[in-house]
């Protein structure tokens, strides 16, 4: 008999057909809309550390261990306030625990109290309050290694991905993994599902139950990493490796220090009767979003001088830089090296290619992940043109009364959001670096971040909105597809004055986990969770860069 990780789905995101969940029925407790108790205990990951020392240490520095972060908690509160609690634990809607189910699955499966604050019923509590330490560990060893498969009928597209609600746990609690070991102390079943990319797709495609009138799908594609991989050459043999490359091949291997899928071999385990030496799947889950909070529960968030026994950095900050630097290339070689002295414009071509990510860049929550081109054109007399640059400024709303000398916490200047903290409704206005490219001009920000959109179904007109709560469709087209070079042209007007010396063109492809204004909205919603110190740790990584010297004839 199979047991389920989560209880039934019912209801809506916001204005979603179907209505609320049925009224409580004593004859059928599942109709209450409350998650059923999972009959299996969830063993704490510390219980695994004695035998699986290396795996536990790697997991401690991973994104899986810190899934219950303050940033996540604040966003969960903000989205629930704006949606009338549609995502909250106990809401009885189709989207109940859509976020919690992947970030704090143990708390959801065990129906732990503490999601709601009785003194603030509209606050929808905070998923960091009142749940067990084990649940606070996020994706635990026991949670993942007792999953035997998915129930596709419980997923929005009936295809087995899009929500952790679909995970099915083994009834007897035996541990699941790609290697069978009946002699292990806990018995291990050989289950290829845990080595399948679809295992990752259950959480890394995020699909709220809300129909998309543009695509005709019964859900919004808020995160699409697995689907992007499935549609890419990396899921086939039509890629530089000549073989399919899975999520695990990059995120649970020595990549990018080695080719995808290369794993070190561990000696025989210290556990009596265990299997002989075998490849070790790194449980560091190298990713691109390190913790923004300083907390002893998140060791190895930033450890610049520490490496593991395989020579891989221990710090998540250091790992993500390696991963990001391997993802894309940027070059300016199509920009002319010589320009006529009477030229009025400098044509610049920046070519960017996603060469090393098995999905689009950015992926995941790609409406918030920031990837953009910073371009600076200058001569010996100063800056001629710039786009994608940042300006240091004060942020009194989060306690920064004067500019602090940092640029990591400054927003891009292509648009400005004025956000209502209760509803997340926003007025959007263009900024000085507005992306004018849709209007046929080769100036303005080149930005690969996707957008939440609200489409008028009568006129077809669309506008950018701040969050998926307001959106009825998503623009996922801006991000960079794998192995497809993209060329971006700038026609930079030259100044009336004489050019002094040579022109230097400098370009950088830059990454940041979140726009600072997004984090400042979360700080306004939940200042006890997000503050200016956390925002300052939202560091920018330069993924690729190039420079070009342009000589002016006669100079």
C-alpha positions as CSV (number, residue, x, y, z in Angstrom):
1,X,0.0,0.0,0.0
2,X,1.4,3.3,-1.0
3,X,1.2,6.4,1.2
4,X,1.1,9.9,0.0
5,X,3.3,12.8,1.0
6,X,0.6,15.4,0.9
7,X,-3.2,15.4,1.0
8,X,-5.7,16.5,-1.6
9,X,-5.6,19.4,-3.9
10,X,-8.5,21.7,-4.2
11,X,-9.3,25.5,-5.1
12,X,-7.5,28.3,-6.6
13,X,-4.6,30.7,-7.0
14,X,-6.6,33.8,-7.5
15,X,-9.8,34.0,-9.4
16,X,-9.3,30.4,-10.5
17,X,-12.3,28.4,-11.6
18,X,-13.4,25.6,-9.4
19,X,-14.2,27.4,-6.2
20,X,-13.1,26.5,-2.7
21,X,-12.6,23.0,-1.4
22,X,-15.7,21.0,-0.2
23,X,-17.1,21.6,3.2
24,X,-15.7,19.3,6.0
25,X,-17.2,15.9,6.0
26,X,-16.7,13.5,9.0
27,X,-17.3,10.6,6.7
28,X,-14.5,11.7,4.4
29,X,-11.8,13.6,6.3
30,X,-9.9,14.3,3.1
31,X,-12.7,16.7,2.1
32,X,-11.7,19.0,4.9
33,X,-9.0,20.5,2.8
34,X,-6.5,19.8,5.5
35,X,-3.4,17.7,4.7
36,X,-3.7,14.1,5.9
37,X,-1.2,12.9,8.4
38,X,1.7,11.0,6.8
39,X,1.8,7.7,8.6
40,X,5.6,7.4,8.2
41,X,8.0,9.2,10.5
42,X,10.5,11.6,8.9
43,X,13.9,10.8,10.4
44,X,16.2,13.8,11.0
45,X,19.2,14.1,8.7
46,X,21.5,14.0,11.7
47,X,20.6,10.3,12.1
48,X,22.2,9.7,8.7
49,X,25.4,11.6,9.5
50,X,27.1,8.7,11.4
51,X,27.4,6.4,8.4
52,X,27.0,8.9,5.5
53,X,29.5,11.5,6.8
54,X,30.4,12.9,3.4
55,X,26.9,13.1,2.0
56,X,25.6,14.8,5.1
57,X,28.4,17.4,5.1
58,X,27.8,18.2,1.5
59,X,24.0,18.4,2.0
60,X,24.6,20.9,4.9
61,X,26.1,23.4,2.5
62,X,23.4,22.9,-0.1
63,X,20.3,24.7,-1.3
64,X,18.3,21.7,-0.2
65,X,19.3,22.2,3.4
66,X,18.5,25.9,3.4
67,X,15.2,25.6,1.5
68,X,13.3,27.0,4.6
69,X,15.1,30.4,4.3
70,X,13.8,33.8,5.5
71,X,13.5,34.9,1.9
72,X,11.3,32.0,1.1
73,X,9.2,32.6,4.3
74,X,8.7,36.3,3.5
75,X,7.7,35.6,-0.1
76,X,5.2,32.9,1.1
77,X,3.6,35.5,3.5
78,X,3.5,38.2,0.8
79,X,1.9,35.9,-1.8
80,X,-0.7,34.6,0.7
81,X,-1.6,38.1,1.7
82,X,-2.1,39.1,-1.9
83,X,-4.0,35.9,-2.9
84,X,-6.3,35.7,0.2
85,X,-4.3,32.8,1.5
86,X,-4.6,30.5,-1.6
87,X,-1.1,29.0,-1.0
88,X,-1.3,28.7,2.8
89,X,-1.3,25.5,4.8
90,X,-4.9,24.5,5.6
91,X,-6.4,26.8,2.9
92,X,-8.2,23.9,1.2
93,X,-7.5,25.3,-2.2
94,X,-5.8,23.7,-5.2
95,X,-2.6,25.6,-4.5
96,X,-2.5,24.8,-0.8
97,X,1.2,24.3,0.2
98,X,2.4,24.7,-3.4
99,X,5.5,26.5,-2.1
100,X,5.7,24.9,1.4
101,X,5.5,21.4,-0.2
102,X,8.9,21.8,-1.8
103,X,10.6,24.0,0.8
104,X,9.4,22.6,4.1
105,X,7.9,19.2,3.0
106,X,8.3,17.5,6.4
107,X,6.2,20.2,8.1
108,X,3.5,19.8,5.4
109,X,3.5,16.0,5.5
110,X,3.3,15.9,9.3
111,X,0.7,18.6,9.4
112,X,2.7,20.5,11.9
113,X,1.1,23.5,13.7
114,X,2.5,26.9,13.5
115,X,1.9,28.0,9.9
116,X,-0.8,30.5,11.1
117,X,-0.3,33.2,13.7
118,X,-3.6,33.3,15.7
119,X,-2.9,37.0,16.6
120,X,-2.5,37.9,12.9
121,X,-5.0,35.8,10.9
122,X,-4.3,37.8,7.7
123,X,-0.6,37.4,8.1
124,X,-0.8,33.7,7.3
125,X,1.9,33.1,9.9
126,X,5.4,32.5,8.9
127,X,6.7,29.1,7.9
128,X,9.7,29.6,10.1
129,X,7.5,29.7,13.2
130,X,6.2,26.7,15.2
131,X,7.6,23.9,13.1
132,X,10.1,21.3,14.1
133,X,13.9,21.6,13.6
134,X,13.7,18.6,11.3
135,X,11.2,20.4,9.1
136,X,13.4,23.5,9.2
137,X,16.1,21.5,7.5
138,X,14.2,21.7,4.3
139,X,14.7,18.8,1.9
140,X,16.0,16.1,4.3
141,X,17.8,12.9,3.6
142,X,14.8,10.8,4.7
143,X,12.3,12.8,2.8
144,X,14.0,12.3,-0.6
145,X,15.2,8.8,0.0
146,X,11.8,7.4,0.9
147,X,10.2,8.7,-2.3
148,X,9.4,5.8,-4.7
149,X,7.8,7.8,-7.5
150,X,5.0,10.2,-8.4
151,X,1.3,10.0,-8.9
152,X,0.9,11.9,-12.3
153,X,-2.8,12.3,-11.7
154,X,-2.0,14.8,-9.0
155,X,0.0,17.1,-11.2
156,X,-1.5,20.0,-13.1
157,X,-0.5,18.7,-16.5
158,X,-1.1,15.0,-15.7
159,X,2.6,14.5,-16.6
160,X,4.2,13.9,-13.2
161,X,5.9,17.3,-12.8
162,X,4.9,20.7,-11.4
163,X,4.2,20.1,-7.8
164,X,5.6,18.1,-4.8
165,X,2.0,17.1,-4.0
166,X,2.5,14.3,-6.4
167,X,5.4,12.5,-4.6
168,X,4.6,9.0,-3.4
169,X,6.5,7.6,-0.4
170,X,7.2,4.0,0.2
171,X,4.8,2.5,2.8
172,X,7.5,0.6,4.7
173,X,10.0,3.4,5.0
174,X,12.8,1.6,3.2
175,X,15.4,3.9,1.7
176,X,15.3,4.6,-2.0
177,X,18.3,5.2,-4.2
178,X,19.8,4.3,-7.5
179,X,21.8,1.4,-5.9
180,X,20.1,-1.6,-4.3
181,X,21.7,-2.8,-1.0
182,X,19.5,-5.3,0.9
183,X,22.3,-5.7,3.5
184,X,22.3,-2.0,4.5
185,X,21.1,-1.3,8.1
186,X,18.0,0.4,6.7
187,X,17.6,-1.7,3.5
188,X,18.1,0.2,0.3
189,X,15.9,-0.4,-2.8
190,X,17.4,0.1,-6.2
191,X,15.1,2.8,-7.6
192,X,16.2,4.5,-10.9
193,X,13.7,7.2,-10.4
194,X,16.0,9.1,-8.0
195,X,18.6,9.3,-10.8
196,X,16.0,10.5,-13.3
197,X,15.7,14.1,-14.3
198,X,11.9,13.8,-13.7
199,X,12.6,13.4,-10.0
200,X,14.0,17.0,-10.1
201,X,11.1,18.2,-12.3
202,X,8.5,17.5,-9.7
203,X,9.7,20.6,-7.7
204,X,11.7,22.4,-10.4
205,X,8.8,22.9,-12.7
206,X,6.4,25.1,-10.6
207,X,2.8,25.2,-11.9
208,X,0.1,26.9,-9.8
209,X,-3.4,25.8,-10.7
210,X,-4.5,28.9,-12.6
211,X,-5.4,28.6,-16.3
212,X,-3.2,30.5,-18.7
213,X,-5.5,31.9,-21.4
214,X,-2.6,32.5,-23.8
215,X,-1.2,29.0,-23.8
216,X,-4.5,27.2,-23.0
217,X,-2.8,25.3,-20.3
218,X,-4.6,24.8,-16.9
219,X,-1.7,26.2,-15.0
220,X,0.9,29.0,-15.1
221,X,4.5,28.0,-15.8
222,X,6.1,30.0,-12.9
223,X,9.2,27.8,-13.0
224,X,10.1,25.7,-16.0
225,X,13.6,24.4,-15.5
226,X,12.7,20.7,-16.1
227,X,10.6,21.5,-19.2
228,X,13.4,23.7,-20.5
229,X,15.8,20.8,-20.1
230,X,13.4,18.3,-21.7
231,X,13.1,20.6,-24.8
232,X,16.8,21.2,-25.1
233,X,19.6,19.3,-26.8
234,X,21.0,18.3,-23.4
235,X,18.1,15.8,-22.9
236,X,19.2,14.0,-26.1
237,X,22.6,13.1,-27.6
238,X,22.6,16.2,-29.8
239,X,24.9,18.2,-27.6
240,X,28.7,18.5,-27.2
241,X,28.9,15.4,-25.0
242,X,27.2,13.1,-27.5
243,X,24.9,11.7,-24.8
244,X,22.0,12.9,-22.6
245,X,23.0,15.0,-19.6
246,X,20.6,15.0,-16.7
247,X,20.1,17.4,-13.8
248,X,22.0,15.1,-11.5
249,X,24.9,14.9,-14.0
250,X,25.6,18.6,-13.5
251,X,24.3,19.4,-10.0
252,X,25.4,16.2,-8.3
253,X,28.9,15.7,-9.9
254,X,32.2,17.5,-10.1
255,X,30.9,19.7,-12.9
256,X,32.1,22.3,-13.9
257,X,35.5,21.2,-12.6
258,X,35.1,18.1,-14.9
259,X,32.7,17.1,-17.7
260,X,29.1,16.6,-16.6
261,X,28.4,13.3,-14.9
262,X,31.9,12.6,-13.8
263,X,31.9,11.6,-10.1
264,X,34.7,10.5,-7.8
265,X,34.8,6.9,-6.6
266,X,34.4,6.3,-2.9
267,X,36.1,3.5,-1.0
268,X,34.0,0.8,0.5
269,X,31.6,2.2,3.1
270,X,32.2,1.8,6.8
271,X,28.8,0.2,7.1
272,X,29.1,-3.6,7.4
273,X,27.8,-5.4,4.4
274,X,27.4,-2.3,2.3
275,X,28.2,-2.3,-1.4
276,X,31.7,-2.2,-2.9
277,X,33.3,1.0,-4.1
278,X,31.1,3.0,-6.4
279,X,30.7,6.5,-7.9
280,X,29.8,9.2,-5.4
281,X,26.9,11.5,-6.2
282,X,27.8,14.8,-4.6
283,X,25.0,16.0,-2.3
284,X,26.2,19.6,-2.5
285,X,23.6,20.2,-5.2
286,X,25.6,23.0,-6.6
287,X,23.3,25.8,-7.5
288,X,23.2,29.6,-8.1
289,X,21.4,31.0,-5.0
290,X,23.5,30.9,-1.9
291,X,21.9,31.8,1.5
292,X,21.4,35.5,2.0
293,X,21.1,35.0,5.8
294,X,24.0,34.5,8.2
295,X,23.0,31.5,10.3
296,X,24.9,28.7,11.9
297,X,22.3,26.3,10.5
298,X,23.7,27.1,7.0
299,X,27.4,26.2,7.1
300,X,29.6,26.7,4.1
301,X,27.4,29.5,2.7
302,X,30.6,31.4,1.9
303,X,33.8,29.6,2.5
304,X,36.5,31.0,0.2
305,X,39.4,29.0,1.6
306,X,37.8,25.6,2.1
307,X,37.8,22.7,-0.4
308,X,36.6,19.2,-0.1
309,X,38.7,16.0,-0.6
310,X,38.0,16.2,-4.3
311,X,39.3,19.8,-4.7
312,X,35.8,21.2,-5.0
313,X,35.0,24.4,-3.0
314,X,33.0,23.8,0.1
315,X,31.3,27.2,0.0
316,X,28.0,27.6,-1.9
317,X,29.1,31.1,-2.9
318,X,32.2,29.7,-4.5
319,X,30.4,26.8,-6.2
320,X,27.8,29.0,-7.8
321,X,30.5,31.3,-9.2
322,X,32.1,28.3,-10.9
323,X,28.7,27.2,-12.2
324,X,27.8,30.6,-13.5
325,X,31.2,31.2,-15.1
326,X,30.8,27.9,-17.0
327,X,27.2,28.7,-18.3
328,X,27.7,31.4,-20.9
329,X,30.1,33.1,-23.2
330,X,30.2,36.7,-24.3
331,X,32.3,38.3,-27.1
332,X,32.6,41.6,-29.0
333,X,34.6,40.4,-32.0
334,X,31.9,41.5,-34.4
335,X,32.3,45.1,-33.3
336,X,34.6,47.0,-35.7
337,X,38.2,47.6,-34.6
338,X,38.5,50.8,-36.7
339,X,36.0,53.6,-37.2
340,X,36.0,56.5,-39.7
341,X,36.8,59.9,-38.2
342,X,33.5,61.3,-39.4
343,X,31.3,58.5,-38.0
344,X,28.3,59.6,-36.0
345,X,27.5,56.2,-34.5
346,X,29.5,53.3,-33.2
347,X,27.9,49.9,-34.1
348,X,28.5,47.4,-31.3
349,X,27.6,43.7,-31.5
350,X,27.5,41.6,-28.3
351,X,27.2,37.9,-28.9
352,X,26.0,35.8,-25.9
353,X,25.6,32.0,-25.9
354,X,24.4,29.7,-23.2
355,X,27.0,26.9,-23.7
356,X,27.0,25.1,-20.3
357,X,23.5,25.1,-18.7
358,X,21.1,22.3,-19.5
359,X,18.2,24.7,-19.5
360,X,17.6,28.4,-20.3
361,X,19.6,31.2,-18.5
362,X,18.2,32.3,-16.2
363,X,15.9,29.5,-15.1
364,X,14.0,28.5,-12.0
365,X,12.2,31.6,-10.8
366,X,13.3,33.4,-14.0
367,X,11.0,36.3,-13.5
368,X,13.2,37.3,-10.5
369,X,16.6,35.9,-11.4
370,X,18.5,38.8,-13.0
371,X,20.8,38.3,-16.0
372,X,21.8,41.3,-18.1
373,X,24.5,42.9,-20.2
374,X,26.4,45.8,-18.7
375,X,27.9,47.9,-21.6
376,X,30.2,50.8,-21.1
377,X,31.7,52.8,-24.0
378,X,34.3,55.4,-23.2
379,X,37.4,57.3,-24.4
380,X,40.1,59.1,-22.6
381,X,37.7,62.0,-21.9
382,X,35.1,59.8,-20.1
383,X,32.0,57.7,-20.6
384,X,30.3,58.0,-24.0
385,X,27.4,55.5,-23.4
386,X,26.4,53.1,-20.7
387,X,23.6,50.6,-20.2
388,X,23.1,48.0,-17.4
389,X,25.2,50.0,-14.9
390,X,24.1,50.6,-11.3
391,X,24.0,53.8,-9.2
392,X,24.6,53.9,-5.5
393,X,21.7,55.4,-3.6
394,X,20.0,55.5,-0.2
395,X,17.2,53.2,0.8
396,X,15.6,54.7,3.9
397,X,12.7,52.2,3.7
398,X,15.1,49.5,4.9
399,X,17.2,51.7,7.1
400,X,19.9,52.8,4.7
401,X,19.8,56.5,5.2
402,X,22.6,57.4,2.9
403,X,24.5,55.6,0.0
404,X,26.6,52.8,1.5
405,X,29.2,52.4,-1.2
406,X,27.7,49.1,-2.5
407,X,26.3,48.4,-5.9
408,X,25.1,44.8,-5.4
409,X,22.0,46.2,-3.6
410,X,21.1,48.7,-6.3
411,X,18.4,48.1,-8.9
412,X,18.6,48.1,-12.7
413,X,17.3,51.3,-14.1
414,X,15.1,50.1,-16.9
415,X,11.8,50.2,-15.0
416,X,10.5,51.3,-11.6
417,X,7.9,49.5,-9.6
418,X,5.7,51.2,-7.0
419,X,4.3,48.2,-5.1
420,X,1.3,48.0,-2.7
421,X,2.6,45.7,0.1
422,X,-0.8,44.2,0.9
423,X,-1.9,43.4,-2.6
424,X,1.4,43.3,-4.6
425,X,-0.4,45.5,-7.2
426,X,2.2,47.8,-8.8
427,X,2.5,50.8,-10.9
428,X,5.3,50.4,-13.4
429,X,7.1,53.3,-15.1
430,X,10.1,53.3,-17.4
431,X,13.5,54.2,-16.0
432,X,16.5,56.0,-17.7
433,X,17.9,52.7,-19.0
434,X,14.5,51.6,-20.4
435,X,14.7,48.7,-22.8
436,X,13.7,50.4,-26.1
437,X,14.5,47.4,-28.3
438,X,10.8,46.4,-28.9
439,X,10.4,49.8,-30.5
440,X,13.1,49.2,-33.1
441,X,15.9,51.1,-31.4
442,X,19.3,49.5,-30.7
443,X,19.8,51.2,-27.4
444,X,18.7,50.4,-23.8
445,X,19.1,47.5,-21.5
446,X,19.6,44.0,-22.8
447,X,17.9,42.0,-20.1
448,X,17.4,38.2,-20.1
449,X,15.0,38.2,-17.1
450,X,11.5,36.9,-17.9
451,X,8.3,38.8,-17.0
452,X,5.0,38.2,-15.3
453,X,2.3,39.5,-17.6
454,X,-1.4,40.4,-17.4
455,X,-3.1,40.1,-20.8
456,X,-6.3,41.9,-21.7
457,X,-8.2,39.0,-23.3
458,X,-10.4,41.4,-25.4
459,X,-7.7,43.6,-26.8
460,X,-4.6,41.4,-26.5
461,X,-2.7,44.2,-24.8
462,X,-0.4,43.1,-22.1
463,X,1.4,44.8,-19.2
464,X,4.1,43.7,-16.8
465,X,3.0,43.0,-13.3
466,X,5.0,42.4,-10.1
467,X,4.1,38.9,-9.1
468,X,2.4,35.7,-10.3
469,X,-0.6,36.6,-8.2
470,X,-1.6,39.4,-10.7
471,X,-0.4,37.5,-13.8
472,X,-2.5,35.4,-16.1
473,X,0.4,34.4,-18.3
474,X,4.2,34.6,-18.3
475,X,6.7,35.7,-20.8
476,X,9.4,33.0,-20.7
477,X,11.0,34.1,-23.9
478,X,13.7,36.5,-22.8
479,X,16.0,33.9,-21.2
480,X,18.8,32.4,-23.2
481,X,18.1,29.0,-24.7
482,X,20.9,26.4,-24.7
483,X,23.5,26.3,-27.5
484,X,21.9,29.1,-29.5
485,X,24.1,32.2,-29.9
486,X,22.3,35.5,-29.7
487,X,23.6,38.7,-31.1
488,X,22.6,42.1,-29.7
489,X,23.3,45.3,-31.5
490,X,23.9,48.8,-30.0
491,X,24.1,51.8,-32.3
492,X,25.8,54.2,-29.9
493,X,25.7,57.9,-30.9
494,X,29.1,59.5,-30.7
495,X,29.5,62.9,-29.0
496,X,29.8,66.1,-30.9
497,X,33.2,66.7,-29.3
498,X,36.3,65.0,-30.8
499,X,37.1,61.5,-29.6
500,X,40.1,61.6,-27.3
501,X,42.4,58.6,-27.9
502,X,40.8,55.2,-28.7
503,X,37.3,54.1,-27.8
504,X,37.1,51.2,-25.3
505,X,34.0,49.0,-25.3
506,X,33.5,46.9,-22.2
507,X,30.8,44.3,-21.8
508,X,29.9,42.0,-18.9
509,X,27.1,39.4,-18.5
510,X,26.0,39.8,-14.9
511,X,23.9,37.6,-12.6
512,X,22.0,38.3,-9.4
513,X,19.6,36.0,-7.6
514,X,17.0,38.7,-6.9
515,X,16.3,42.3,-7.9
516,X,16.9,44.4,-4.7
517,X,13.5,46.0,-5.1
518,X,11.9,42.5,-4.8
519,X,13.8,41.9,-1.6
520,X,12.8,45.4,-0.3
521,X,9.2,44.6,-0.9
522,X,9.7,41.4,1.2
523,X,11.3,43.5,3.9
524,X,8.2,45.7,3.9
525,X,6.0,42.7,4.2
526,X,8.1,40.8,6.8
527,X,10.8,43.0,8.3
528,X,11.5,40.4,10.9
529,X,12.7,38.1,8.1
530,X,14.3,40.4,5.5
531,X,16.4,43.4,6.3
532,X,19.1,45.6,4.6
533,X,21.9,43.4,5.8
534,X,20.3,40.4,3.9
535,X,19.8,42.5,0.8
536,X,23.4,43.6,0.8
537,X,24.5,39.9,0.7
538,X,22.6,39.5,-2.6
539,X,25.9,39.6,-4.6
540,X,26.4,40.0,-8.3
541,X,28.5,37.5,-10.2
542,X,30.0,38.3,-13.6
543,X,29.4,35.3,-15.8
544,X,31.4,36.4,-18.8
545,X,33.1,39.6,-20.1
546,X,35.0,41.0,-23.1
547,X,36.5,44.3,-24.1
548,X,37.2,45.8,-27.6
549,X,39.5,48.6,-28.5
550,X,38.1,50.8,-31.4
551,X,40.6,53.0,-33.1
552,X,39.5,56.2,-34.8
553,X,41.2,56.8,-38.2
554,X,43.4,59.9,-38.0
555,X,43.8,59.8,-34.2
